[in-house]
Amino acid sequence: MNLHEKCLLRYLKNPDELSYTTEILKLNNFIMEKKFLMKNFVAKTSTISYTEN
């Protein structure tokens, strides 16, 4: 069971906690987005090396 399923199940059991579970999902999505960006864009930047003669 992933985090989204756990949050949905928690909401169905306790509808009063909707804002709490929504914040957990927002935070999880933010972390996943940052990991995606770090993996696919930052890690692939090229380094330029040069030598002086």
Phi and psi restraints in degrees (value plus and minus 20) as a CYANA .aco file:
   2 ASN   PHI    -108.9   -68.9
   2 ASN   PSI     158.1   198.1
   3 LEU   PHI     -82.6   -42.6
   3 LEU   PSI     -59.0   -19.0
   4 HIS   PHI     -84.2   -44.2
   4 HIS   PSI     -60.5   -20.5
   5 GLU   PHI     -86.8   -46.8
   5 GLU   PSI     -59.6   -19.6
   6 LYS   PHI     -83.6   -43.6
   6 LYS   PSI     -61.7   -21.7
   7 CYS   PHI     -86.6   -46.6
   7 CYS   PSI     -60.5   -20.5
   8 LEU   PHI     -83.8   -43.8
   8 LEU   PSI     -64.9   -24.9
   9 LEU   PHI     -82.1   -42.1
   9 LEU   PSI     -61.6   -21.6
  10 ARG   PHI     -83.3   -43.3
  10 ARG   PSI     -60.8   -20.8
  11 TYR   PHI     -83.7   -43.7
  11 TYR   PSI     -62.4   -22.4
  12 LEU   PHI     -84.6   -44.6
  12 LEU   PSI     -53.4   -13.4
  13 LYS   PHI     -97.1   -57.1
  13 LYS   PSI     -57.1   -17.1
  14 ASN   PHI    -155.6  -115.6
  14 ASN   PSI      63.5   103.5
  15 PRO   PHI     -80.3   -40.3
  15 PRO   PSI     -41.3    -1.3
  16 ASP   PHI     -87.7   -47.7
  16 ASP   PSI     -39.0     1.0
  17 GLU   PHI    -113.7   -73.7
  17 GLU   PSI       2.8    42.8
  18 LEU   PHI     -78.8   -38.8
  18 LEU   PSI     -64.6   -24.6
  19 SER   PHI     -84.1   -44.1
  19 SER   PSI     -57.7   -17.7
  20 TYR   PHI     -84.0   -44.0
  20 TYR   PSI     -69.0   -29.0
  21 THR   PHI     -87.5   -47.5
  21 THR   PSI     -52.5   -12.5
  22 THR   PHI     -84.1   -44.1
  22 THR   PSI     -61.5   -21.5
  23 GLU   PHI     -85.3   -45.3
  23 GLU   PSI     -58.0   -18.0
  24 ILE   PHI     -82.3   -42.3
  24 ILE   PSI     -64.3   -24.3
  25 LEU   PHI     -85.0   -45.0
  25 LEU   PSI     -60.4   -20.4
  26 LYS   PHI     -81.2   -41.2
  26 LYS   PSI     -65.4   -25.4
  27 LEU   PHI     -83.7   -43.7
  27 LEU   PSI     -63.9   -23.9
  28 ASN   PHI     -81.2   -41.2
  28 ASN   PSI     -64.3   -24.3
  29 ASN   PHI     -83.9   -43.9
  29 ASN   PSI     -58.2   -18.2
  30 PHE   PHI     -83.2   -43.2
  30 PHE   PSI     -65.2   -25.2
  31 ILE   PHI     -83.7   -43.7
  31 ILE   PSI     -63.0   -23.0
  32 MET   PHI     -83.4   -43.4
  32 MET   PSI     -59.1   -19.1
  33 GLU   PHI     -83.9   -43.9
  33 GLU   PSI     -64.4   -24.4
  34 LYS   PHI     -83.6   -43.6
  34 LYS   PSI     -61.5   -21.5
  35 LYS   PHI     -83.0   -43.0
  35 LYS   PSI     -60.7   -20.7
  36 PHE   PHI     -82.5   -42.5
  36 PHE   PSI     -65.8   -25.8
  37 LEU   PHI     -83.9   -43.9
  37 LEU   PSI     -63.4   -23.4
  38 MET   PHI     -83.6   -43.6
  38 MET   PSI     -60.8   -20.8
  39 LYS   PHI     -91.3   -51.3
  39 LYS   PSI     -61.2   -21.2
  40 ASN   PHI    -117.5   -77.5
  40 ASN   PSI     -40.2    -0.2
  41 PHE   PHI    -139.3   -99.3
  41 PHE   PSI     -69.7   -29.7
  42 VAL   PHI     -89.3   -49.3
  42 VAL   PSI     -62.1   -22.1
  43 ALA   PHI     -88.7   -48.7
  43 ALA   PSI     -39.3     0.7
  44 LYS   PHI    -119.9   -79.9
  44 LYS   PSI     -11.6    28.4
  45 THR   PHI     -90.7   -50.7
  45 THR   PSI     120.6   160.6
  46 SER   PHI    -107.5   -67.5
  46 SER   PSI     129.7   169.7
  47 THR   PHI    -124.8   -84.8
  47 THR   PSI     120.2   160.2
  48 ILE   PHI    -125.3   -85.3
  48 ILE   PSI     101.9   141.9
  49 SER   PHI    -135.4   -95.4
  49 SER   PSI     123.4   163.4
  50 TYR   PHI    -162.6  -122.6
  50 TYR   PSI     139.8   179.8
  51 THR   PHI    -144.9  -104.9
  51 THR   PSI     125.2   165.2
  52 GLU   PHI    -118.0   -78.0
  52 GLU   PSI     113.5   153.5
